[in-house]
Amino acid sequence: MNADVDRLPLRAFRLVVTGGGTGGHTYPALTAVRTLQARLAAAGRTLEVLWVGTAEGLEARVTAAEGIPFATVATGKVRRSSNPLKLASPANIKDMGRVPLGVAQARSIVAEFRPDVVLATGGYVAVPVSLAARMCRRPLVVHEQTVRLGLANRSLARAATRFAVSSESTIEFLPESARKAAVVTGNPVRPEVLTGHPDKAVQALGLWAFDRARPTVYVTGGAQGSQQINDLVRDVLPWLLTQANVVHQCGPAHEEALRRAAAGLPGDLAGRYLVTGFVGPELPDVLALADVVISRSGAGTIAELTALGKASVLIPLATSAGNEQAHNARHLHDSGAAVALLGQTTPHTLRDAVAPLLADSARRADIAHQARSHGRPDAADRLVDVLVSVAADGPHH
């Protein structure tokens, strides 16, 4: 869609990004910013970006590290409850009282910056900024990472010029009047994730004792690690290592305990187990090496595993907002694109889920193939197409 870049004004392209709180809202936005910057640079254009977030959210740290200008607004977090009386809790009422202040602050930021388009990726901070975009008549693109709508994005569906979704099946959850603005882009995946090499993982992590004739399992509970996943894997580890090599990213706080647990393993099995608190720049290579991934089922993880076409065993985080992780996992499980452990998970159920994948490479390949059919490795480019075409069409009145 470079034709759309040619339709833009000759000055710098101005983008306001809002969204954050967690990596799930922050990293897709960051990937979109980088992709847009590259697209404009290829056409000899520049990008001016302003990220609007909260001071305590992950987005404040990420933008500082990336050198992206950052502004904050007041925001109110609505604590979910199935009990309507609890929704009217003092904390909720106090927070809702901050929303008008946040909208006023966001309105002055948007009015002064005059963006060509506003990109909102979810989280509570997206609400005041998106409402401000509407008031200032700036085009608004909302991006939803999950299959079902997050609370903030559901409230913004009708305000959006375009509503970008990660999955076809999200459209039915949109209000009827917002469906005509929906476009399926997928969830942006950091491009470096797609460029890994198995041999580089072996070198970077010193996996010389791995038996490359056996499959490799990558276990991850996210940056902090997951106590639940760590405990399950620890309890099946002696058996698992007779079947596979294991790279276990456990979170820095859990590393010492897992090293102690692994200390009693026989030498040949111990050589096939690497426990590490954190996997950094070598993550793409570890993913390339992995035949099976055991992980949570957040939107970002799902986007990466499907873009790469990986066989996975998903253990949803039970406390995720709106039970979104279980919904994501079930969605892939039902189409044969993953194995989901829903409900009570024990070492026994984990072993039953993993064993057939390790024993049967054709079964692994089939799940990987189905996963890839859900993947959208070009999601960042598709989202940038939407941003550029909306900006080229000009502010809506």
C-alpha positions, 0 to 999 in steps of 0.5 A: 500500500505504498500508494497510500504513503504517496497520498500523505502530506509531505511533512512528517507523519504524526502518530499518537500511540496509546495503550499499555499497562502490560506487554500485551498492549505495549509490544504490538504498538511498539512493533507497529511504530517501528514498522511504520517508521521503516515504511515511511523511511523507504519513501523518504518520509519521517515519523513523529510519534508521541506515546500517551500512557501511565507513568506506572505502566510498562509503556513508560519504561519501554518508551524511555528505552526506545527514545520515544516521546512520552506523555501521561494522563490520569486514568481510571481502572475499572475492577471487574466483578460479576456482582454489580454492587461491587462495581460501585466500590469506593475504589471504582467510583474514585477511579471513574472520577478520574476519567473526565480529568484524563479526557481533558488532559488527553484532549489538550495533548491531541489538540496540540500534537495534531496527529494524522492518526491515533493508534489505541491498543487497549488498557485503561489509558486508551479510553481517555485518549481515544475519546480525545481523538474523537473530540478533536476529529482525528482518525482513530484506529483501535487494535484488539489483540485477543479473540474476545474484546478487552473491556477498554476496547469494547467501550471504544468500538463505536468511536473507531474509524477502523477497528483492527482485530487479530482474528476473524472470530473477533468480529462477532463480538463487536457491536453490530454498528462497529462491524463495518469498520472492522479489519482483520490484521492479526497481532503484530509480532516482533520481526526478530522473533521470526528470524531464529536459527536452532544452531545459534541457540545451541551456541549461545546457551551452550547446549552441547549435551543436547541429543539433537535426535530427540525433540526439544521442548521449550518451557516458558511462563513469561518474563517473571516465570510461572510458579504453576508451570514450573511446579508441573514441569519439575514434577514430570522432569525425570520422565520428560528428559527420557523423551526430550531435551528441555530449555526451561525459562523459569523466571529469575525468582524461581531459578535457584529452587529449580536448579536444586530440584534438578541437582539429583538428575542422572548425568545423561538426563541433566545434560539435556536440561537447561534451566534459565531465569530469563531468555534474552536476545537468543529467544528467536533461536530458542523458539527455532530450536523448539519442537514443542512449546509449553506456555501460557496463552496470552495474546502475544504468545499466541501470535508468536507461536502461530506466526512461527507454526509451533506445536504447543501445550497451553496452560492458561493463566486462570486469573487473566482478565475476562478469562481471556487466556482460556478463551485463546487456548480453547480457540486453538485447541478446537481447531487442532492448532494446539493442545490446551489444558483447561481446568484442573491441571496436574503433572499427570494431565501435563504428561498425557498432553505432551507424551503423544507430541514427543512420540509422534513427529507427524502429530507434531507437524500436523499441529504445527501446520494448523497453528501456522494457518492461524498465524499472521506473520505480516500483521504489523504490515497490515496494521500499518496499511490501515494507519496509513490509509486512514491518515491519507483519507484525512480527519473524519468530520 
